[in-house]
Amino acid sequence: MGFGAEADTYERSRPSYPPDAVAWVAAALDLRPGRSVADVAAGTGKLTRLLVPTGAWVLAVEPVGGMSAVLRAELPEVSATAGVAEALPLRAGAVDAVAVAQGFHWFDARAALAEFHRVLPPRGRVALLWNARDRTVPWVDALWSVMDRVERKAPWRDHDNWRDTAFVDQPWFGPLVGATFHHQQLLTRDAVIERLKGVSHVAVLPPREQAAVLDEVRRIIDTHPAIAHHDELAIPYRVDAYWCERLTR
């Protein structure tokens, strides 16, 4: 993955999550003083910083050194540790809840669910959250179409099928409860280019190939009639959120 190589770009350019989605997750996980939550695959702390105001103790778990370095610099007050979803550095029943934002599709899903089951108490909950690409705006769809060619094998492309493979016929968690939210990310024209540069499959491209991809992105931004004279651009997202509860057995 290219997240380590472009961790600073990721932090600057990736969208956060809207307040209504975060409130939904916090309520589902019953986050409050006296409770604890592991933010698994925390990255640079995009979700982590939004969980801290709940008063719960938040542990950020992140395996990529570059991402973790940014998280620690941005959130020095938050407890952080290295670790992967399939082998968390936690004792059995150590946390009340687990949250995963923009990361579950990178996991070995069955191994991660078994591990979440181990570190949670009976009826502990897991929340999953994604900023999904809203392609209803033509110029935004044109940008994501460039990414389509770069990301042909990206695991999130199975986003609509992961529930069938990860959560069906597994013994650890009950059924998923879902909700959908919407928001926009306001960016300058240069920041939109940086947003696309921070996509993992673009970040790992050889310099010449990466430059060609970003030049194509720049041409769309400079020439699309809907935005040609706009200094600030709004990229829409659909937020897909889910929670499930640990079975007692």
N, C-alpha and C positions, 0 to 999 in steps of 0.2 A: 504494500500500500504506500501511497505517497504522502500520507498525513504528516509523518515526521519531517519530511523535506520542506513542507510548506505550512508548518504549524502556525507561524506568525500570520501568514496570509489567511489561513483558516480562521484564526481568531478575529481578524479585522473584517473579513468579508462574509462569513457565514451568518445566516439569519439566526436570531434568537427564537423564542417561543412566546405566543401571545398570552396575556394574563388569564384569559378565560380557560385556556388549555392547561396552564400551570395550576390554576385553582382546582380544576377537575382532577388532575393527578394528585395534588396534595390532599384533597378530600377523599379520594379513593384509597390512598395509602394511610390516611389518618395521621398526617404529619403535624406534629405539635411538640411543644416542650416535653421532654421525657421520652420521646420516641427517637428511633434511629433509622437511617436509610443509607444504603450503599448505592451510589450513582456509578453504575458499571459502564465501562467504556466512556468515561467522563470527558475525554478529549481535552479541550482547553477550558472546560468548565461552563459551557453554554447553558446547560440545565443546572449544574451545580449551584451557581450563584443565585438562581431563581428559587431553589429549595431552601437555602439558608434562612430567608425571612420567616419560614414556617416555625422556627424555633427548634425543630428536630436536629439531632446531631447528624451531620452529613459526612460520610466517608466517600471521597472520590477515588475510584479504582481505574487506573489507566495504564495499559501496557507499553505505549509508544513513548519513548523518552522525550522526543521533541515536543509532543503534545503536553506531556506531564510537566515539562519545564515551564511552558507558558502558563498552565493552570496554577502552578505553585507561585509564579511571579504575580499573577493577577489576583489570586485568592490565598494569600499567605496564612490567613486565619483558618482555612479549611484543612481538615485532616486528609491526607492523600497517601496512596500507596500504589506500588506497581502490582499488576495482577491481570489475569485474563478471566473471562466469564466462565470458562470450563474448569478452572482451578483457582477459586478465590482464596486469598490469604486470610480466611476468617474461620473461626471455630463454628461448630454446628450451633444453629440457633442464635448467631451473634447479632443479627440485625432484625428489626421489625419489618422492614420493607426493602425492596430492590427497585430501582428505577433505571431504565435504559433509554437514552435518547439518541436516535440516529445511528444505532449500532447493532441491533439484534441480528440484522441480515448478514453481518460479518461472522457471527458465531457458528460453531457446531451446535445447532439448536437443541438437539436432544441432550447433549452433554451439559449445555448451559442450564437447561431446565432442571436437570438432576442436581446440579450444583446449587441453583437457587433454592430448590427444595431443602437441601442440606443446611444452608445458612439461615433459613427462615424458621420461625416457630410455626406450629399448627395455625392455620388460617392467616398466616402472613401473606402479604400481597406483592405482586410484581406489576409495575406499570411500564408500558412501552409507548414511545412517542416518536413520531417522524414528521419532519417538514417534507411533504411530498410536492412534486412539481405540478403547479397549476398551469396548464398549457392553453387556457382559454383566450389569452391575449396573443394576437398574431405575432408581434415582434418577439415576445418572450418564447413562443413556440419555435420561432426561427432559431433563437439561441440554443434552446434545448435540442433542436434537431442537429446542430453541430456536435453537441455532446453525445447524441445517439451513436454517431460513428466511432467516437473515441471509447465509449463505455459499453461496447456490445456484450462483454462478458461480466459486467458489473453484477454482483450478487443481489443488489436491491431491485434488479429488473424482475426478480421473482416475487416482488413485494405482494402482489395480489394472490400468490399461491402459497406463501409461507405458512399460513394458518393450516392449510391442508397437510403440510408435511411436518410441521413442528408441534402442533397442538392436538392433533387427532390421534387417538389410541395411545395416549401417554398417561402414566399413572400418578403424576406429581401435582398437577394443577387442574382446577375446575375450568368451566367454560370462560371464554373471553367476553368481556363487556367493553363495547367500543363507543367512541364519540368522534365527531368531526368538527374541526374549527377552521377558521380562515384568517389570514393576515397578509400584510404586505411588507416588503423590505424596501425602504427608500435608500437609493444609492446614487452617487454621482456617476457620470459616464465612465470615468476611469475605475471607479470602484466596481462597476458591473464587470469590467474586464478582469479585475482582480478576483471577483467572485468565481468566475469560470476558471481562472488559473488555480484556485484553491481546491477544485474538484480533484480527487485523488488520482484518477486516471490521467488527468492532464498534468498534474504535478510530477509524475514519473516519466513523462515523455522526454526523449532527447531534446536538447535545446532547439534545434532547427525545426523539429516536428511541433514542439510546443509553440514556437513563434508563429508557425503557419496556422495553427488552430486559433490562436489569439488574434491574428490578423483577420481571420474570417469573422470572428466575433466583432472586432472593431468595425469592419465594413458594414455589418448589419446595423450596429448602433449609429454609425455615421450617415447611413443612407436610407434607413427605413422611414417612410414618410410620417408615420405616427409619432416618431420621437426625434426626428432629425434636428429640431430646434429646442429640445428640452435639456435643461441642465441637470435636473434630478429625475430619476427614473424609478418606477415602482414595480418590483417583481412580486407577483402574487404567489402564495403558497396555500395548499390545503394541509391541515395538520391532522394526522391520523393518530388517535390515542386509544389505548386499550389497557385494561387491567384484568388480572385473574388471581384467584385465591389458592393458596397452598392447601392441598388435601391433608387431612389429619393422619392418614395412614403412612 
